[in-house]
Amino acid sequence: MSFYKLNPKQLIKNPIMFVVEVGMVLTLILICFPDIFGTSYLSRGYLITIFIILLITILFANFSEAFAEGRGKAQADSLRQAQSNLTARLIEENGAYRIVNATELKAGQNIRVENGETIPADGVVINGLATVDESAITGESAPVIKESGGDFDGVIGGTLVTSDWLEIRVESEAGTSFLDKMIALVEGAERNKTPNEIALFTLLTTLTIIFLVVIVTLYPIASYLHLILPIAMLIALTVCLIPTTIGGLLS
């Protein structure tokens, strides 16, 4: 996956890392044709070192992104598997119970969940009192007391009843529950960036453009002063100046 993301069509989504890849390609050209951009005093070994460092930088950024995507997909698969195996104890109008698949539940129906069972859908407690383990959803380690008529009568599908029993009125249908939204968020190929991420990305992109302008002007100035300034040195300087690491983590 890290090598697949070397495709410019993929990497151009992150301008900072795209600049690094362009520098890597130019360095590779210089390794094959050292004097293509003019006389250079740099050894081929030095150029190869620059190329390897740039390649490792890009691969590290791509690996970090691919690793995060892989974890997200695995988590989504786990959540979907848990959701597909859920059953519910539906309360009929005559008070009898009928076991149905959680995906068949509709808003307004009443269900009963007992100790050790997973709540199959979002809803409101209408009868009973029990402790519910919501750690899988909210991260709260301590069980939460749920009861009817109180401030804590709302329950989330996918949480576990750890004591007693609850009768719940279903408030969401299949595909619209909190758990479904979590799965969609994890599976989403793209998500909306937070204001802080947008601000940081804008800052890094602006700095990259500024440094590129500075680097580009160095070559004609050096030529005017009759100084030899190898392209590979300018590429290395560019990568040192731009905030490459943060840019890679933003992808």
N, C-alpha and C positions, 0 to 999 in steps of 0.2 A: 504493500500500500504506500509506503514511503517513496518508493521509486515511481509508482504510478502518479503520485502527486507532483513529480518533477515536470509533468506536462505543463507547458506555459499557459494553456487554457485553464488549468486548475490553479496554478500559482499566481496568475494575474489578479485573482481576487484579493490577494494581499500584496499591494504595491511594493512594500519594503522588501519582502522576500523575493519578489520578482526582480528587483534591482540586483540583489545578490546573485540570482541565477544568471542574469545577463553578464555580470562580472565573471562568473565561473566559466561561461561559454567563451568569453573573450580571452580568458586565461588559457583555456584549452587550445584556442586558435594560436595563441602566442607560443605554446609548447610545440606545436607542429610547425609553425612558421615564425620563428623568433623575430625576424626583421620585417614583418609585414607592415608594421606601423612606424618603421624607421629603425635606425641602429639602436641596439640595446646592449648594455653591458651585463645584464642579469644572466646568470647561469640557468640552464634548463632545470637543474635540481631545485633552484629557488622558485621557479615558475610552477613546478610540480607540487611543491609544498603549499603554495598559495591555492592552487586548484583543489588539493585535498582538503584544506581547511574550509574553503567555501562549500565544497560538497558535503562535508560533515555537518556544517552549520545548517544547510538546507534540509538534509536528511533528518537531523534532530528535530527541527520544527515540524516537518511532515510526520515524523513518527509520533510526536506528542499529540498532534491533531488526530491521527489515525487511531491511536490508543484510546483517546477520549471518545471517539465515535464508536469504537468496538465495545467499550464498557457501556455506553448508552444503549446500543442495540441489544446487548446481553441482558441489561436490566429491563428493557421493554419486553423482550421475549419471556423473561421470568414473570413479569407482571401479567402479561397476556395469558400465560399458562395457568397462573393462579386464578385468574378471572374466569377462564373457560371451564375450570373444574368445579366452580362454585355451584352449590344447589341451595334452594331456599325452602323453608317450611311455610307454605302459603296458608293463611287462615281463610277458610271458606265462609260464606254467609251463614251457614248453619253451625259454625264454630269448629268444624272438623279441619284437620290438617291435610295438606296435599303437597308432596315433594315435587318441586319443579326446578328447571334450570334457571340460574340467576338471570340469564339473558332474556327470559320470558316475562320477567316482572314488568309491571306497568305502574306509572305514578298513581297513587291513591289506593293501591292494594296494601293489605296488612300482612305482615310476616312475623314469625316467632323465631328468635335466635336464643339458643341455650348455651350453657357453660362449655367452653372448648370449641365452639363453632365460629366460623368467620361470617361477619355481616356481609350479605351479598349485594347490597345496594345502599346508596345514600338515603337517609330518611330521618324521621323524627320519632322519638320514643313516645308511645301513647299509653304504655302500661309497663310496670315492672321497674326494677332497679338493679344495676349490675356494674361491675368494673370492666372497662374496655381497654385493651392494649392497642394504642395508636402509634407505636414506635415505627412500624413499617411505613407509615404515611407522613407523620409529623416529626418523627425523631424523638418525641417525648418518651423517656424511658419508663416513667412511673405510670401505672394504669390510671385511667380517668373514670370517675364515677358518672354514670349516665342514668337519668331518671326522667320521668314524664313531668311536664309542667314547670321545669326549672330552667336555669340559664344554660344547662348542659344537656339539653334533650336532643341535640343534633348528633347524628352518627354518620360515619363515613364508610362506604363500601370498601372491603378489604381489610378492615380492622378486626381484632379478635376479642370475643367476649371471654373474660377470664373468671367470671363468677356469676351465679344465679342465672337469670333469663331476662329477655326484653321482648316486648311486642312493639313492632316498628311500622309506621306508615311510610311506604316508599314515596320518595320525592323526586326520583330521577328514573329515566328509562335507559335501556341499553344504548350505549354510545354517548351518553350525556353526563355520566357520573364523574365524580372527582378523579377516580382511578383511570377512567377513559381519557380524561384531559391530561393526566400525568403521562400516560403511554404516548399520546399524540405529541406531547412536548418533548419527550425523550427521543422519539422516532423522527421528529422533524429534522429535515436536512438543513434547514436554516431557521434561526430564531431571531427575534428582534433584539438588537443590541441595547444594552442599558445606556442611559445618558452618560455615565462615566466612561464606558467603553467607547462610545462615539467621540467624546471629547478627547480621550487618549489617542484614539486612532487618527483623529484629525491632526493632533499635535505631532505625532510621529510622522505622518505623511508630509506635513508642512516642513518639518525639520529635514526629512529626506530630500525633498525638492531643493531646499536651500543649500544643503551640502553638495548635491549634484551640480548645482550652478557654480558653486565655489570650485569644485574639482575640475569641471569643464574649462573654467577660465584659467586654471593653473597651467595647462599645457601650452596655449598660445603665449602666455607670459614668459614661460620658460624658453620657448623657441625664440622669442624676441630678445631675450637676454643671452641667447646662445648657450643654454644649459640643456643637458640631456636629462629628460624626465620620463623614464619608461612608463608605458601604459600600465604594466602590471603593478607598479608602485602606486599609481593613482587608484587602481581598483582596490588594492589592499587598504589604502587610506580611506576610500569611500566606505568600505565595510566597517572599518574601525570607527568612523565618525557616526554613521547612522545607528540608531538603537535597534540593532538586528535581533537581539534576544527577545526583547519585549514584543517586537513586531511578529516574530515567529509564534509566540504564545498567543497572540491575538487572532491567529488564523482559525 
